[in-house]
Amino acid sequence: MDFNHSSRALALRQQLEAFMQQYLLPYNAAWHRSVLEGIYPPPFLEDLKALAREEGLWNLFLPGLQEDEPGTCLGHLDYAPLAETMGRLPWAAEVFNCSAPDTGNMELLHRFATPEQRVQWLVPLLEGRIRSAFAMSEPDVASSDPTNLQTTVRREGGQLVLNGRKWFITGAAHPNCRLLVVMCRNVEVEPGQDASAHHRHSMVLLPMGTPGLEVLRNISVVHHYAPEGHCEILLRDVRVPLDHLLGGWGEGFAMAQARLGPGRVHHCMRTIGQCELALELATERTLERHAFGKYLADFSNVQEWIAESRIEIDQARLLILHAAWALDEGKDDAAQLRTRVAAIKVVAARLQTRVVDRAMQAFGAMGLSPDTPLAYFWTWGRALHLMDGPDEVHLRTVARHELAQAKARAGSTAAYFTTPEQLQAPPRIR
């Protein structure tokens, strides 16, 4: 395998970096000022989106993008360095129509939507005219086990009826959010259908503003409020037509699994971008900050922070690129691919909190303030330990795969043991 980026990916990355340098970074302070003043999205965002689309920096994340659909079709491995670059500026992804959770929802619609659903929801999402959210987590159950989900959907006449409560629903407070993809537990099972726990859930396409749907609050994450929202949502006898079912009845769990793989690669590569920026900020700070008669960069413990961060970032990047490559190749079985994706999720969350924490320490009090992006990066890194499933669940996935392989080997490592009897009677070579 070769992890050198393709010439196409390198050219797009160079173009993306130049675009961000020329158009996005000069607007960074204006973006934050606009959000502080309660104006979101900022008025200049649509102009930046139009410019990005004109330059071909649009919908870069979708390997299945068709020729008649807007954007640039890339595999996961080619998109990875672009996600890393976007990650350096948290609001950048929206400019290129590569924001989560829209990316995952477009992936779902691309794979499972009916022609009518594609026209109503996928086309405006691909064109960047609307935003969307994905509603899975719930406050009253351990949502890391999706079979626990309690929000229900039942069929009543020609309608689907939803009841339940969801929370930490990213994007639901965005003024342009028009679609909520809701993971629900089926009240009834179709005759002859598999009734096991992993076949009892469905996905419903729920337009924002539907009667009975109420956004209760935007929940802060470690006291940080995201303008697009991490919302708590109440569903009380929400009714939509039957044709708002996405995919088949009872296929929600399988569709959710299909959505998570690419999305986690995107998250993890954005983490790499933020960690690279944190390290750059920290190293420059240590070269200019003077204490106790010398620069911070001259202290051995600070040099160790810098070295450890560089090593850990490079290790994590290679592991994530390996997972992206495996997704593109499509040669792994489901268990192996699930294990790769689980591993990078754990590694990325741990990486971000460690690297950013060291950078904050190098900055001192300024590292805790909003004057640098470090406090936000740390908050997001801490959230990553729980988002898309806590670290413990992903570690369990990796461990189960290793144990399954051990059972399949059935004692094949016995030859590596040395018994007293073997020492007394070594085998003859000839």
N, C-alpha and C positions, 0 to 999 in steps of 0.2 A: 504494500500500500504506500501511497505517496501523498503526504500532507502538504506539499507545496501547492499554494493556491494557483488555480488555472490562470492563464493570461487574461481571460475574460473577467474573472473575479478580481484580479489585481487592478485591471483598468477601471472597473466599476467602483472599487474601493477608493482609488485615487480621485475619481470624479466625485464620489460622495463626500470625501474629506474636503475637497476644494469647495463644494457647494455649502457644506456646513460652515467652513471658515469664512466664506464670502457673504452668506446670507443669514445663517442661523445665529452664530455667535454674536454678531452685532446687535441682534434682537433679544439676546438672553435677558438682559436687565429689564427690557421693556416687557418681556413675557411675565417675569416675576412681578413687576409693578402692576401690570394689568390684573393678574390673579389676586394680588393683595387688595386691589380696588374693587374686586368683585365682578370684573369684566372677563368672562371666560366663555368660549375661547377668545383670545385676543383678536382684535379686528384684522390684524395683518396676517393671520394664519392661513386664510383662504388664498391669499396672493402667493404665499410661499408654497402651498400645496399645488397650485396651478403651475408655478414655475418648475417644481420638481417633476410633475407629470410631463411637462414639455421636454425636459431633459432626459426622460427615460428612467428616472429614479422613482419608480412607482410600482407597488405590488410586487416587490422583489422576493417575497417569501414563499410563493406558491408554486411547487414543482409541476402541478397539473394545470397551470394556466394555459388557456387555449389561445390560438392565434387571433381570434376575434374578440378577445377580452383585453382590457387595458392593463398595461404593465409589462414587466420584463420577467420572463420565466427562468428561474434558477433552481438548481438542486440544493439540498440542505448544506452540502459542503461548500458550495459557492456562496450561499447566502450568509454563512457563519461569520466571515470577516466583516461583512456589511452590518450585521447585527451588533458586532463588537463596536464598530465605529459609532453607530447610532446610540449605543448604550452610554457613551460619554456625556451625552446631553439628554436627560430623561424625557424631555418633551419633543425630541427630534423625530421619533418614530411616526408620530401622527402626520408630520409633514410629508412623509413618503408612503402614507397609507399602510404602514407596517406595525400598527399598534395592537397590542393585546388589550382586550380579548377579541377584537375584530378579526385578527389573523386566524385564530382557532375557529371562530364562527364561520368565516369564509371557507375554511377547509372543510368544515362539516357540511355546509350548504353545497359546496362544489361536489362533494362525494355522494350526498344522500338526498338533496332537495329534488322535488318534482319540478317539471318545467315551469309551472305557475309560481312555485315558491322561489325559483331562481329569478324570475322576472321581478317579483315583488320585493325580494330581500337581497339576493346575491348581487344583482346588477348595481343597485345604488350603493352597496357596500364597496364593491370593486371600484366604483367611480368616486368614492370618498364623499358622497353626498349625505350619508347618514353614519351614525355610530351604533354600536350594539353592546350587549352585556351577556354574560353566561352565568346563570343562577343555579348553583349546585349546593354550596355549603349552607348548613343550617345551625341555629344556635342551640338547639336542644338535644342534638345527637353528635356522636363522633363521626364527622363527615369524611374522615380519612378512610372509613369503611362505607362505601356508597350503599351497601345493602341496608344500612341504618336509616337512610333518608325517609322522612315522614311526609313530605309534601305529596299530596295525592292528586291523581287525575282519574276521572271516571267518564264514561261515555253515557250521555243522557240525550236520547233522541238524536238529533243531528249535530250535537255539540260535545265539546270536551269541557269538563268542569274541573277547575283547579282550586285546591285549598292547601294552605301551608304558610310557612315563614322561611325566608332565606336571608342570609347576611354575608357581609364582606363581598358584596357583588360589585366587582370593579367595573367602572364605566357607567353605572346606572344614573349618576347625577350629571352626566355630560348633557348639555342642552340639546345636542344633536342625536342623542340616543333614541332610537325609534323601535328597537327590537330587543326582546329579552328571550334568550333560549333557556328554557326551564327544564331541569331534570326532575322528573316526578316518579312516584311509586304508583304502579297500576292498582286500582281497586279490584279489578276483575282480570281473570286470565282467560284467553281465548281457548275454546275446546281444542284439545290435541296439542296445545302449545306447551313447551317446556316451562314448568312452573317453579324452577329452582331460583334461588335468591338473585342470581345474576341475569335473570330473564324477566324480572318483575318491574322494570323501569322503562319509561319512555321519555322522549324529548318533545316539547311543545314550543312552537314559535308563537310568542306572545307579544303583540304590539303594545308599546308603552302607551299609557292613557286608556287602556281597556278598563271598563268599570270593574271595581273590586280589586284592582291592583293599586297598592299604595306604597310609595317610597317613604319610609318612616324617618330615616336619618342617614346622614353621611358619617360613618364611624371613623374616628381618627385612628391611625396606626402609630403606636408609640408617640402619641400627641401630635402627629403630623396629619394634617387634613389634605387629601388629594382633591384638586378641583373637579376631576372627573368622577370622584366618589368611590368609596368602598361601602356600599349601602346595605341597610336592613330593609327588607321588602316584605310586605304582608299581602297574601293572596287569599281573598275571601269570596268564594263562589264566583271565581273569574270564569267567564264563558267565552269560548271561541269556537268557530266551526271545526268540524272533523278534519278538514283539509289543512289545519294548522299543525297536525302531527308531523314531525320530521322523522323520516325513515319508517320502520315498522313498529307495530305495537310490541313492547317488550324488548326492543333492540337498543334502548338507551344506554345501557352499561357498555356494550360493545362499541357504540359510537363514541362514547366519552373516552374510552381507552385509545381509540384511533386518533382522537383530537390531541391527547396529551403529549405524545412522543415528539412531534415537531415543535410544539409550543415550549416544551422544556429545553430543547436545544436553543431556541430563540432567547428564552430567559437567561440561560447559562452564558451565552455569548455576550449578551448585554452586561451581565455581571463582569465578564472579563474586561470589557471596555471600561466599566466604572473602576475596577481594580487597577487597571493600567493608569487611568487618570489620577487615582488616589496616590499611586506610587510616584508618578511624575511630580505631583504637588508636594509630596513629602520630601523627595530628594532635593528639590529646589529650595524648600524651606530649610532643610538642614545645612545647606551650603551658605545661607544668608543669615541664619540665626546664631547669635553669639552668646555664650553663657559660660561662666566660670573660666574665663581666660581663653576659650577656644570655640570653634564652630561646632554645632551639634554633629556635623558629619565626621568630626574627628573622634567622637566617643565610640568605643568598641561596641557597646550594646546597640547604639543607633545603626552602626554598620551591619550588625547582625539582623536588625529589623529589615533593612533594605535588602540584604541578600536573601533572607527567608521569603520575603514577599516576591522577589523576582523568581525564585525557584518554584514557589507554589503556584504563581500565575501561569508559568510555562507548563508545569505539570498538568494543571487543570485544563488549559487550552487544548493540549494534545488529547486528553481523555474525551473532551467534548467533541473535538473534530473527528475522533474515532467513531463516536456515536452517530454523528452526522453522516459520515461515510457509510456506516452500516445501514442507516435508513435509506440512503440513496441506492446502495447495492441490492438491498432486499433479499439477502441470502440467509440472514439469521432466522431461526425459528422464533415464534412469538415470545417464548420464555427468555431466550437470550437477549432479544431486543428490549424487552421490558426491564431486564436486569441492567443493561447498559444505560438506559434512560434513568433508572432509579439511582444508579451510581453517580451520574453527573449532577443530578439534583442535589445530592448530599454534599458533594465536593464543592459545588458552586456556592452554596449557602455558607459553608464553613470558610471558604476562601474569602468571601466578601467581608464577613464580620472580622476576620483576623487581619486582613490587609488594611481595611479602612480604620480599624481600631488603632493599628500602629501609626497610620498617617495622622489620625486625630491626636495621638499622644505627641507626635513630633510638632504639631501646630500649637499644642497647649490649649489655652482657653479659646482661641479663635476656632479651633476644630469643633467646638461645641456650638458655635454660633451659626446663623444663616449666611455669614459672609463668605463661606466656602461651601461647596456641595457635599462635604464629607459627612455632616450630620444626617443629611437626607440619605446618602449612600448607605450609611450604617443602619439607619431605620429600615431601608428596603432589604438590606442583607439579613437583618434579624427576622423580618417577615418571611423571607425565603425559607427559613428553617421550618415554617408551618404551611406556607402556600403550596397548593397542588400536592398536599399530603405532607405530614411531618417527617423529619429525618428518620425517626424510628421505623416508620412504615417502609420507607425505601431501603433502609438497612436490612429489614426483615426480608424484603424481596431478594436482595443480593444474597443473603445468607441461605435462604431456601433453595436458590439456584445452585449454590455451591454444595449444599448437602445432597441435593438430588443427583448431582454429578458424582459425588462420593459413593452414593448407593449404587449407581450404575457401574462404577469401577469394580465394585465387589471384591475388595482385598487385593487389588493389583499392585499395591505398594508393599506387599509383604516381603518381596525380595530385597528391600532396603534395610530390613532388620537383620541383626547378626546374633545368632544363638550360640551358646557354648558348644553344642554338637557340631555346628557348621565350622567353628574354629578348629575343632580337632580333626575334621576330615574335609579338607578343602577339595573342591572338584578338580579333576584332571583336565588340563587344556587339550591334550592329545591322548 
